[in-house]
C-alpha cells in the first residue's frame, strides 16, 4: 500500500498548507481549509490502478523530428462557436465553458451534442439533471438526436469506466462542480474536488483522444469557480455572458491553446434554443432614431475580426460635491487617466463634473483602440454637440496626447464602410494607402487636432 500524507487546501482560492489553520493567508477567508490526502511513494502500477488509466511515457525525440501536422478539427455545427474555438473541437482537448446560471450553457451544449451525434459518437454526462429532464428540454427545443448517448453520473472514476466502455469522440460533462473523486476527501464543489476531478478527466481526454467539454459555474464575483485550479489544466476556456434583460448571449474565449484569445461570438436565445448571430456589429449598433450628444461609434478588434460598438458618455454637474467617474464595459482607471490628458493638453476641465461612460449592448472593450472614441463622446456630452450618425472614431491615446496607431486599421475602416459609415477619424499612422470608396478618412496625430475636427463636424444643440 502506498503511504499518504495530508495537506490542507483552501476551498476558496486553492492555496495549500502543511498544517491546518483557521484563516487562509492567501485570500484571508476563515474556516476554508479542507483535508486532502496525497499519495506518497506510489509506484506506476498503483497510480494507474487508482485512476483507471495507464500513463506510459512517450519516447524522447528531437524537435526537428516531431511531426507537426495540424490535428483534425471536429465542427460543432455552429460557425460562431467554431470561430471562438479556433476552428472546431480538437481531439484530446479539454474545453471549459463558464457562465451565470440561466445563461444557456446546457442549452448550447445540448444543441451541439445533438448535431455532432449524427456523425460522431457523443456522450452527454449530466450531474445536475436526470436524463428525463434532459429529454424534456430536448423535446421543448424540438431537438431530435436518436444517437445521442445520455447518462447521469457524478463519480469521476465511474466516468472513466463509461468512457472506456462507450469510446465516444465527444464527452460533455455538466457540470464539473458536482463531480467528485475518491482521491479527495472534501465535499463536491470544493476547490480540491474540482481540481482532482478535472485533472482526472483531463488525463482521460489526452489518453482516449476524445474531446471533453466541461461546464463550470461562476462565483459571486463573476469569475469561474476555482480559476487558478483549472486554468493550467484545460486547453480552452470560454465565458458565456448574459446581460440582464437581453436575449443576446456573448461567448468569449479567455484562453485557447488552439486559436486566438478574446475571440467573441454572439448568440440569440429563442424558443428553440440558441441561434448564432453572424453579424454582431448590427446588433450592437441598434441606435435610437434621433441622434443625441455623447454618442460615438468605434471599431474594436475582437480576436480575429473587427466589431462596431457604440460608446456613450454623460457629463453632468456633480451633485454630491465629489465628482464621480463610472465606466461600464470600459476600464475605469483608464477613463480617469484620459480625463487628465484632456485637461492637461486641451485645457478642458471637468473636475467638477460627474462622468459616466458606457458601452452599449453589454460588450466589454478591453483594448486601447477605443481611447479616442471615449474622449470624443465625453467632449460631445460636455459641449452638448451631436456627432453625425455616419462618423466612426478609433485610436489609442498617449499621456502626451499623441494619437497612436492601432492594429488592423484598414480592416476596421472596411468594417465601418460595410455598415454604411461615411466618415472616419483615425490615427495618422493608420491612414489608408488607397482611397476608400464611399468613406472620408481624416487622419490625426494629436488629441487637440481630433477634437478640433470633431467640433467642426458636430452640430450644437444649445
VENURDA-V96176 format. One line per field, one symbol per residue. ss: DSSP state (A for helix, B for strand, O for the rest). burial: b if it has 16 or more other C-alpha atoms within 10 Angstrom, else e. A space follows every 50 residues. Layout:
BEGIN
ss = ???
burial = ???
END
This chain:
BEGIN
ss = OOBBBBBBBBOOOOOBBOOOOOBOOOOOOBOOBBBBBBBBOOOAAAAAAA AOOOOOOOOOOOAAAOOOOOOOBBOOOOAAAAAAAOOOBBOOOBBBBBBO OOOOAAAAAAAAAAAAAOOOOBBBBBOOOOAAAAAAAAAAOOOOOOOOBB BBOOBAAAAAAAAAAAOOOBBBBBOAAAOBOOOOOOOOOOAAAAAAAAAA AAAAAAAAOOBBBBBBOBOOOOOBOOAAAAOOOOOBBBBBBBOOOOOBBB BBBBBBOOOOOOOBBBBBBBOOBBBBBOOAAAAAOOOOOOOOOOBBBBBB BBOOBBBBBBBBBBBBBOOOOOOOBBBBOOOAAAAAAAAAAAAAAAOOOO OOBBBBBBBAAAOOOOOAAAAAAAAAAAAAAAAOBBOOOOBBBOOBBOOO OBBBOOOOAAAAAAAAAAOOOOBBBBBAAAOOOOOOOOOBBBBBOBAAAA AAAAAAAOBBOO
burial = eeeeeebbbbbbbbbbbeebeeebeeeeeeebbbbbeeeeeeeeeeeeee bbbbeeeeeeeeeeeeeeeeeeebbbebbbbbbbbbbbbbbbbbbbbbbb eebbbbbbbbbbbbbbbeeebbbbbbbbeebeebeebbeebebebebbbb bbbbbbbebbebbeeebbbbbbbbbbbbbbbebbebbbbbbbbbbbbbbb bbbbbeebbbbbbbbbbbeeeeebbbbebbeebbbbbbbbbbeeeeebbb bbbbbbebbbbbbbbbbebeeebbbbbeebbebbeeeeeeebbbbbbbbb bbbbebbbbbbbbbbbeeeeeebbbbbbbbbeeebbebbbbbeeeeeeeb eebbbbbbbbbbbebeebbbbbbbbbbbbbbbbbbbbbbbbbbbbbbeee bbbbbbeebeebbebbbeeebbbbbbbbebbeeeeeeebebbbbbbbbbb beebbeebeeee
END
